[in-house]
Amino acid sequence: MAGVRGEQIAGRFTLIRTHPFPYGPEWKGLVRTLEGTLVLLRHEPFSLIRLDRFLHERCGGMIGSLSHQIRGAAIDAILTGTEELTKYGLEDVPLDLAASPKPRRRTAR
């Protein structure tokens, strides 16, 4: 959001800082709930639940990032005709800013 135009756009939003969800029963329940909303012809039930730790690590525990990953992979599955979500399909969806690895800050020696 750089420059005059970027500042104008950024001025229309409020930044709400959130913390990652810890890996645990709540995260697993969230993955289970999102998987339950899928309507893909060849999707194997509970396959995302088996990937809950992978999804947590990939998304950094961020709920919005998880939703983005699953939605993006589902759209790809529909467009390609595979009609199922797999670990490889999830890995093909680019990470959003919340889940992207943060650059390490250099410390003075």
N, C-alpha and C positions, 0 to 999 in steps of 0.2 A: 504494500500500500504506500508506494512512494509517489512523490510529486504532488502537484495541486489536485489532480483528479483523484489520486489515491487517498489523499487526506479528506477529500469530500466524501468519498465512499466510506472510509473508515469512521468518519464522524457520524454515520447513521447507525452504528452498531455499538453495543456495550460488550466489553470483554468480561466473560465470567470464567474465572479460573476454577477448575475442578481438579480433584485428585483421582488417581487411578483406583479402580476397584481392586481389592486384594484377590488373589486366587483362593477360592474357597467355595462353599456351598452357594453363596449368592451368585458368583460368576457362573458356576455350573448351571444354576437355575435360569440365568439369563440366556445362556447358550441354548438350553433345552427349549425355552420359550420361543426364541427366534427361529430355531429349527422347526418348531411346530407350525410356524406360519408359512413355511415353504410349500409350494404346489408345483413340484417338478416330477415329471413322469417316472424317471429312473433313479430318483434320489433314495439312497438306502437309509431307512429310519435309524436314528441314533448315531449316524456316522459323524455328525458334528460334535455330539456329546463326547465321543471318543477322542476328538481333537481339541477338547476344551483347554488343555494346558498349552498346546501349540498356539491356539487363538489368543490366549492371554499373553503369552510372550510376544507374539507378533503385533498385537494391538496395544501392548503396554498397559493393559488393564483399563483402557479407555472405552467406555460404552459406545460412544459415537463412532469410534474407529471400528469396533466390532460390527456395528450395524452397516457401516460403509463396506467392509470386507465381504460380509455375507450377501448384501444386496448386489454389489458389483460382480461377485462370482456367480450369483443366480442369473443376473442379466446375461453374462457371458455364456452360461450353460444353456440358456434359452436360445440365444443367437447362434450358437454353434451346433445346437441340436443334441448335445450330450444329455441335457435334462437331469444332471446330477451335480452335487458339489463334492469336490475332492480337495485334498491338501494341495495338490498341484494347481488346481483352479484358484484356490484362495491365494496362493503365493503369486499368481499372475496379476492380481489386483494391486495396483500401486497403493502404498501407504499414504494416509492423509497426514497433515502436519502434526496432529496430536500424537500419532503413533510413530512418526519418523524418528529415527535415532537423533538425539540431540548432539550437536557438536561439542566436543570436550573443550572446556575453558582452560586455557594455558595459565599456569601459575608461575609467578616469578620465583626464580631460584635465589 
